[in-house]
Amino acid sequence: MTQVSVVVGNPKPRSRTFVIAEALADRVVEHLDAEKKVVIDLIDYADRIFQWPDDEMNELSQAVRTSDIVVVASPTYKASYTGLLKSFLDRYPNNALAGVRAVPILTASAPQHALAVEFTLRPLLVELGASVPTRGLYFSMSDMPRFDAVIDGWARENLSALLGRGLSAAEMEVAK
């Protein structure tokens, strides 16, 4: 069965970024008949990220590494992802996420950062060997009142690519 993991690099516990990442992962799980493997709110491990060796951090890293799909989310800080997320991902050597499909998410309050998900987080995930077959999700905090519509819209437009197939004619009509 397809296993989906979530990694959130927000310094605020159970943040809106966390809620958005979980919701998107739930859509993936629902549409792929998959299961959630692990949900990691990195702030819960902030005091351990730089500890080497650390068995629990190694287990979390391994859980992500052996997932089929990982949703990776961060708020936008200085037009990029947080240092918390980067520090966790720095635990992986080059190509360590080979074979994992990744979905990057950045949340932000300013539309000027809309492309940051594509030019900062996507390249990092690719450097680690992950496949990023979909568009990343840029979620503007001003869209919180339309939360489900934004998440469902992303799912309609991107789940086929995450599955590794193109949209059928019927799916293209629904995506419009």
Protein Blocks (a to p, Z undefined) as FASTA:
>chain_A
ZZdddddfbfbghifklmmmmmmmmmmmmmnopadfbdcdfklmmmmmmpccdfklmmmm
mmmmmpmbdcdddddeehiacfklmmmmmmpcghklgoiacddddddfbfklmmmmmmmm
mmmmmmnopacfbccddddfklmmmmmmmmmmmmmmmmmmmnopacdfklmmmmZZ
